[in-house]
Amino acid sequence: MLIHELITIYEAERKESPKTLNDLLDYFQRKYIAEEIDIKSYREIFNLLHQEGATSAHELI
């Protein structure tokens, strides 16, 4: 999955663009917690965004 695909999914549901990659990561983390995406998809998304510099709010704690 590519970042522009993740942005498209985000925009379709949220009706706005993500301000940062961290916003995208937080959004997909919530989808995983809500069981809307599976662990394999979440790991792929997490790794992609993390490689691009995104950090999880959970990493700051």
N, CA, C and O atoms as CSV, one atom per row, in Angstrom:
chain,resi,resn,atom,element,x,y,z
A,1,MET,N,N,0.854,-1.171,0.000
A,1,MET,CA,C,0.000,0.000,0.000
A,1,MET,C,C,0.903,1.238,0.000
A,1,MET,O,O,1.936,1.269,0.668
A,2,LEU,N,N,0.500,2.232,-0.744
A,2,LEU,CA,C,1.275,3.457,-0.858
A,2,LEU,C,C,0.662,4.560,-0.002
A,2,LEU,O,O,-0.519,4.520,0.342
A,3,ILE,N,N,1.483,5.534,0.328
A,3,ILE,CA,C,1.010,6.619,1.187
A,3,ILE,C,C,-0.176,7.349,0.571
A,3,ILE,O,O,-1.110,7.714,1.286
A,4,HIS,N,N,-0.158,7.569,-0.738
A,4,HIS,CA,C,-1.290,8.295,-1.346
A,4,HIS,C,C,-2.593,7.495,-1.211
A,4,HIS,O,O,-3.672,8.082,-1.129
A,5,GLU,N,N,-2.499,6.172,-1.188
A,5,GLU,CA,C,-3.699,5.345,-0.966
A,5,GLU,C,C,-4.224,5.530,0.458
A,5,GLU,O,O,-5.432,5.604,0.680
A,6,LEU,N,N,-3.301,5.602,1.418
A,6,LEU,CA,C,-3.704,5.821,2.810
A,6,LEU,C,C,-4.364,7.186,2.975
A,6,LEU,O,O,-5.352,7.328,3.695
A,7,ILE,N,N,-3.808,8.181,2.303
A,7,ILE,CA,C,-4.379,9.528,2.363
A,7,ILE,C,C,-5.781,9.534,1.771
A,7,ILE,O,O,-6.680,10.172,2.318
A,8,THR,N,N,-5.976,8.834,0.666
A,8,THR,CA,C,-7.293,8.762,0.028
A,8,THR,C,C,-8.322,8.135,0.966
A,8,THR,O,O,-9.450,8.620,1.060
A,9,ILE,N,N,-7.946,7.071,1.656
A,9,ILE,CA,C,-8.843,6.412,2.616
A,9,ILE,C,C,-9.180,7.376,3.749
A,9,ILE,O,O,-10.341,7.503,4.138
A,10,TYR,N,N,-8.176,8.044,4.269
A,10,TYR,CA,C,-8.355,9.014,5.352
A,10,TYR,C,C,-9.326,10.119,4.929
A,10,TYR,O,O,-10.276,10.439,5.643
A,11,GLU,N,N,-9.066,10.693,3.750
A,11,GLU,CA,C,-9.894,11.810,3.260
A,11,GLU,C,C,-11.337,11.394,2.990
A,11,GLU,O,O,-12.261,12.171,3.228
A,12,ALA,N,N,-11.533,10.184,2.498
A,12,ALA,CA,C,-12.884,9.710,2.202
A,12,ALA,C,C,-13.723,9.614,3.474
A,12,ALA,O,O,-14.911,9.939,3.467
A,13,GLU,N,N,-13.108,9.171,4.553
A,13,GLU,CA,C,-13.855,9.012,5.796
A,13,GLU,C,C,-13.907,10.294,6.617
A,13,GLU,O,O,-14.950,10.622,7.183
A,14,ARG,N,N,-12.807,11.013,6.687
A,14,ARG,CA,C,-12.711,12.176,7.564
A,14,ARG,C,C,-13.140,13.470,6.889
A,14,ARG,O,O,-13.368,14.467,7.575
A,15,LYS,N,N,-13.255,13.484,5.577
A,15,LYS,CA,C,-13.634,14.667,4.803
A,15,LYS,C,C,-12.651,15.822,4.982
A,15,LYS,O,O,-13.031,16.990,4.905
A,16,GLU,N,N,-11.393,15.484,5.222
A,16,GLU,CA,C,-10.312,16.463,5.317
A,16,GLU,C,C,-8.997,15.739,5.058
A,16,GLU,O,O,-8.926,14.512,5.130
A,17,SER,N,N,-7.971,16.503,4.759
A,17,SER,CA,C,-6.654,15.923,4.529
A,17,SER,C,C,-5.909,15.804,5.854
A,17,SER,O,O,-6.077,16.636,6.745
A,18,PRO,N,N,-5.089,14.772,5.976
A,18,PRO,CA,C,-4.279,14.672,7.197
A,18,PRO,C,C,-3.233,15.786,7.190
A,18,PRO,O,O,-2.663,16.112,6.148
A,19,LYS,N,N,-2.995,16.355,8.349
A,19,LYS,CA,C,-2.016,17.434,8.440
A,19,LYS,C,C,-0.586,16.897,8.471
A,19,LYS,O,O,0.339,17.555,7.995
A,20,THR,N,N,-0.411,15.710,9.028
A,20,THR,CA,C,0.919,15.106,9.133
A,20,THR,C,C,0.821,13.602,8.928
A,20,THR,O,O,-0.270,13.032,8.920
A,21,LEU,N,N,1.957,12.978,8.767
A,21,LEU,CA,C,1.990,11.518,8.710
A,21,LEU,C,C,1.556,10.926,10.043
A,21,LEU,O,O,0.996,9.830,10.084
A,22,ASN,N,N,1.807,11.635,11.122
A,22,ASN,CA,C,1.376,11.173,12.442
A,22,ASN,C,C,-0.142,11.068,12.510
A,22,ASN,O,O,-0.675,10.154,13.140
A,23,ASP,N,N,-0.846,12.004,11.861
A,23,ASP,CA,C,-2.312,11.937,11.810
A,23,ASP,C,C,-2.759,10.653,11.120
A,23,ASP,O,O,-3.696,9.991,11.566
A,24,LEU,N,N,-2.080,10.310,10.029
A,24,LEU,CA,C,-2.408,9.069,9.321
A,24,LEU,C,C,-2.169,7.853,10.210
A,24,LEU,O,O,-3.001,6.947,10.273
A,25,LEU,N,N,-1.045,7.839,10.885
A,25,LEU,CA,C,-0.726,6.717,11.751
A,25,LEU,C,C,-1.745,6.591,12.872
A,25,LEU,O,O,-2.207,5.489,13.165
A,26,ASP,N,N,-2.098,7.700,13.498
A,26,ASP,CA,C,-3.099,7.673,14.570
A,26,ASP,C,C,-4.442,7.155,14.056
A,26,ASP,O,O,-5.110,6.370,14.729
A,27,TYR,N,N,-4.826,7.595,12.875
A,27,TYR,CA,C,-6.084,7.179,12.264
A,27,TYR,C,C,-6.121,5.659,12.050
A,27,TYR,O,O,-7.108,5.006,12.386
A,28,PHE,N,N,-5.050,5.108,11.494
A,28,PHE,CA,C,-5.020,3.675,11.229
A,28,PHE,C,C,-4.836,2.863,12.507
A,28,PHE,O,O,-5.270,1.713,12.573
A,29,GLN,N,N,-4.206,3.437,13.509
A,29,GLN,CA,C,-4.137,2.764,14.805
A,29,GLN,C,C,-5.536,2.625,15.390
A,29,GLN,O,O,-5.894,1.573,15.920
A,30,ARG,N,N,-6.320,3.688,15.290
A,30,ARG,CA,C,-7.707,3.625,15.795
A,30,ARG,C,C,-8.520,2.593,15.016
A,30,ARG,O,O,-9.329,1.874,15.603
A,31,LYS,N,N,-8.314,2.515,13.709
A,31,LYS,CA,C,-9.025,1.522,12.902
A,31,LYS,C,C,-8.639,0.102,13.317
A,31,LYS,O,O,-9.488,-0.789,13.338
A,32,TYR,N,N,-7.368,-0.110,13.647
A,32,TYR,CA,C,-6.927,-1.425,14.101
A,32,TYR,C,C,-7.555,-1.757,15.460
A,32,TYR,O,O,-8.066,-2.860,15.657
A,33,ILE,N,N,-7.516,-0.826,16.372
A,33,ILE,CA,C,-8.090,-1.042,17.708
A,33,ILE,C,C,-9.584,-1.337,17.608
A,33,ILE,O,O,-10.109,-2.153,18.365
A,34,ALA,N,N,-10.266,-0.677,16.679
A,34,ALA,CA,C,-11.699,-0.894,16.475
A,34,ALA,C,C,-11.977,-2.150,15.644
A,34,ALA,O,O,-13.124,-2.443,15.308
A,35,GLU,N,N,-10.910,-2.886,15.318
A,35,GLU,CA,C,-10.997,-4.122,14.533
A,35,GLU,C,C,-11.560,-3.907,13.127
A,35,GLU,O,O,-12.230,-4.778,12.571
A,36,GLU,N,N,-11.273,-2.730,12.565
A,36,GLU,CA,C,-11.693,-2.429,11.204
A,36,GLU,C,C,-10.636,-2.844,10.179
A,36,GLU,O,O,-10.927,-2.978,8.991
A,37,ILE,N,N,-9.403,-3.046,10.657
A,37,ILE,CA,C,-8.344,-3.594,9.810
A,37,ILE,C,C,-7.633,-4.694,10.599
A,37,ILE,O,O,-7.610,-4.676,11.830
A,38,ASP,N,N,-7.064,-5.634,9.883
A,38,ASP,CA,C,-6.393,-6.752,10.567
A,38,ASP,C,C,-4.947,-6.407,10.910
A,38,ASP,O,O,-4.417,-5.388,10.466
A,39,ILE,N,N,-4.320,-7.266,11.702
A,39,ILE,CA,C,-2.961,-7.019,12.181
A,39,ILE,C,C,-1.963,-6.951,11.034
A,39,ILE,O,O,-1.035,-6.144,11.077
A,40,LYS,N,N,-2.132,-7.771,10.021
A,40,LYS,CA,C,-1.204,-7.760,8.883
A,40,LYS,C,C,-1.240,-6.410,8.173
A,40,LYS,O,O,-0.194,-5.844,7.854
A,41,SER,N,N,-2.437,-5.899,7.929
A,41,SER,CA,C,-2.577,-4.594,7.279
A,41,SER,C,C,-2.019,-3.490,8.160
A,41,SER,O,O,-1.322,-2.591,7.689
A,42,TYR,N,N,-2.334,-3.572,9.443
A,42,TYR,CA,C,-1.853,-2.545,10.363
A,42,TYR,C,C,-0.327,-2.524,10.405
A,42,TYR,O,O,0.270,-1.449,10.372
A,43,ARG,N,N,0.303,-3.671,10.477
A,43,ARG,CA,C,1.769,-3.724,10.519
A,43,ARG,C,C,2.372,-3.138,9.245
A,43,ARG,O,O,3.362,-2.408,9.299
A,44,GLU,N,N,1.775,-3.458,8.110
A,44,GLU,CA,C,2.261,-2.922,6.837
A,44,GLU,C,C,2.154,-1.393,6.831
A,44,GLU,O,O,3.091,-0.697,6.440
A,45,ILE,N,N,1.006,-0.886,7.267
A,45,ILE,CA,C,0.793,0.562,7.314
A,45,ILE,C,C,1.748,1.208,8.312
A,45,ILE,O,O,2.372,2.227,8.015
A,46,PHE,N,N,1.858,0.608,9.499
A,46,PHE,CA,C,2.744,1.150,10.523
A,46,PHE,C,C,4.175,1.235,10.006
A,46,PHE,O,O,4.823,2.274,10.133
A,47,ASN,N,N,4.666,0.149,9.426
A,47,ASN,CA,C,6.048,0.131,8.930
A,47,ASN,C,C,6.273,1.167,7.837
A,47,ASN,O,O,7.296,1.852,7.833
A,48,LEU,N,N,5.329,1.287,6.916
A,48,LEU,CA,C,5.438,2.263,5.834
A,48,LEU,C,C,5.514,3.683,6.396
A,48,LEU,O,O,6.407,4.450,6.035
A,49,LEU,N,N,4.582,4.029,7.276
A,49,LEU,CA,C,4.550,5.380,7.825
A,49,LEU,C,C,5.731,5.636,8.754
A,49,LEU,O,O,6.270,6.743,8.783
A,50,HIS,N,N,6.129,4.636,9.500
A,50,HIS,CA,C,7.263,4.785,10.413
A,50,HIS,C,C,8.549,5.042,9.617
A,50,HIS,O,O,9.370,5.866,10.018
A,51,GLN,N,N,8.724,4.342,8.494
A,51,GLN,CA,C,9.901,4.552,7.644
A,51,GLN,C,C,9.940,5.970,7.079
A,51,GLN,O,O,11.011,6.510,6.801
A,52,GLU,N,N,8.768,6.561,6.914
A,52,GLU,CA,C,8.691,7.924,6.384
A,52,GLU,C,C,8.802,8.984,7.482
A,52,GLU,O,O,8.775,10.183,7.205
A,53,GLY,N,N,8.927,8.525,8.734
A,53,GLY,CA,C,9.147,9.477,9.831
A,53,GLY,C,C,7.997,9.664,10.792
A,53,GLY,O,O,8.112,10.434,11.745
A,54,ALA,N,N,6.891,8.980,10.568
A,54,ALA,CA,C,5.753,9.112,11.472
A,54,ALA,C,C,6.091,8.478,12.819
A,54,ALA,O,O,6.787,7.465,12.889
A,55,THR,N,N,5.586,9.093,13.881
A,55,THR,CA,C,5.746,8.525,15.212
A,55,THR,C,C,4.380,8.404,15.848
A,55,THR,O,O,3.505,9.251,15.667
A,56,SER,N,N,4.224,7.340,16.592
A,56,SER,CA,C,2.976,7.081,17.281
A,56,SER,C,C,2.943,7.870,18.580
A,56,SER,O,O,3.975,8.052,19.226
A,57,ALA,N,N,1.777,8.332,18.960
A,57,ALA,CA,C,1.620,8.999,20.246
A,57,ALA,C,C,2.029,8.050,21.370
A,57,ALA,O,O,2.496,8.489,22.421
A,58,HIS,N,N,1.851,6.761,21.145
A,58,HIS,CA,C,2.229,5.761,22.144
A,58,HIS,C,C,3.748,5.677,22.322
A,58,HIS,O,O,4.228,5.276,23.382
A,59,GLU,N,N,4.497,6.053,21.293
A,59,GLU,CA,C,5.945,6.020,21.402
A,59,GLU,C,C,6.477,7.159,22.256
A,59,GLU,O,O,7.602,7.089,22.751
A,60,LEU,N,N,5.689,8.200,22.434
A,60,LEU,CA,C,6.122,9.366,23.197
A,60,LEU,C,C,5.981,9.165,24.696
A,60,LEU,O,O,6.545,9.921,25.486
A,61,ILE,N,N,5.234,8.150,25.083
A,61,ILE,CA,C,4.996,7.902,26.509
A,61,ILE,C,C,6.140,7.127,27.100
A,61,ILE,O,O,6.127,6.819,28.291
